[in-house]
Every structure is written in C-alpha cells, then in structure tokens.
C-alpha cells in the first residue's frame, strides 16, 4: 500500500501500519455477498453520508500519532462518480495540507484512468481495489459488477501512475483452487501491497460462516509471500483479530509485514495501542516510512 513504483526492499523485521476511514458508509446498491454495506442484505450497521472534512482530518492526525504511515479513505458504492471523486480530492488536499508525510490511499471502487489521475493530482498516493476471489468463484459472491471490471480498475490504477494495493477475502466458502488462483491473479498485477482479509460472518449475509482454519490462513499468507516476493507489503486486514488474536507471531512469521490498526469499515478492530505493544513485544519495529 505504501510503495510508489520503486524497487525498495522492505525490512521483514519491520511492521507497517495502515488505518482506514469509512468516509461514506452503507447504502450500496451492489450485492457483494460478503459486505454488510449492501442494501440487499439489510445488515444492522451504522450508515452515514459523507463525513465532515474537518472530522476526517482530525481522525487522520490521530492515526498518524499512532504511527500509521498509510491512511485509507474508503467510500461505499460501486465506484467513483463526479461527486465522490471531487470529495476524495478535497479530503486529500485538506489532509496533506496538515500532515505532509502521510501516504494517502483511495478506496472508492471501480474507477477509470481520468478519475484516478485527478485523485493523484490532488494528493492520493495509492489506490486500493481488491479482486476479492478467483474469477470463476466471483459470480457466486457478486452479480452486479464483474471481476473483469475489478481487474481493469487495478490496471487503470497503474496506468494513472498510482501505487496499487490489491488483495482479497478468504474464507467465503471458496475452495483451495480459488485461493491459489486469486493469489496468482493478484501477483499478475504486480501490486505494491496486498491486503489479505478473512471473512467476518454476519447473520444478515448470504455466506453464513468462514470456511477457513488458522493453519489454512497461515498457508495463504506463506503462499502470497512466496508468489509476490520480498518486495511487497503483505497486510493482514479485516478478520485478523478473529483469526490470529494472540498468535500474531505465526502470522508475521508466515510473511505478513503490515496490519490495519483501529476499526474496520463496519466492525470494531483491536485497540491501536494494544496492537502497537503487541508488535514491540514480538521484537518488530514500526515502519514509519517505506
Ligand atoms: S460494491 Fe463495495 S460497498 Fe458495495 S456491496 Fe460491494 S463491497 Fe460493499
């Protein structure tokens, strides 16, 4: 998520931190089976319109004070439109004005090159867009937009000169072949960083429970590291606490070198200070710059 088109080698003794801010939450018309923000699933989550820019800037300052180098601005919905693009550009300008050394990530769905170039011009450094699962399993988890649109958006990110952050979600009842194919597809994009999410169940969602055990999650991280090589940031994102809470040593040992701190889009995360202590107790440094 943090590297901008360089061949810098990350220190495996270092853990990088990223925080996310759900700046527009819920009420999405798409039908992604893993997502509580889809209106089709009627999940009981907090939904809100665009946050106040001052509030976002002040939340970014808090994340920065915890050592977050990456700060991700997330909006619900299929993708960028004019209003959303302008809003994210405005937020990026406001944050960069107050915090110069922060790496800003847009996570705003399907996007074309012009929209992405505009975000870059206004201070966005990376764009996160996940492939989510294998191309052939994808139709089981989403019918309202295609896997190819997702892949194309990732290519657009690179063509627009932004760093690419692309990963997926594991444990959505996919099989081992789907997992391998997702990792191969992610690697084919040569992303700068790869967020690995583990499915978090919610009674409103069509996928009822995760089909992933901790040893399988570790194999996924190892395989991703092996396939992506030493140059990538491999970040464990949603579902980390449920999958690895108390056993993060193995998670980092398998090849992860970044985590999301604080809350996720619609679920609570671990207390950031506890995570920072956990990283130090394991003997890792916090990465302040990539
Ligand atoms: S497009 Fe994004 S916000 Fe909408 S349902 Fe899918 S994952 Fe959720």
Boltz pocket constraint, residues with backbone or C-beta under 6 A from the ligand:
constraints:
  - pocket:
      binder: B
      contacts: [[A, 28], [A, 29], [A, 30], [A, 31], [A, 32], [A, 35], [A, 36], [A, 37], [A, 38], [A, 75], [A, 76], [A, 77], [A, 78], [A, 109]]
      max_distance: 6.0
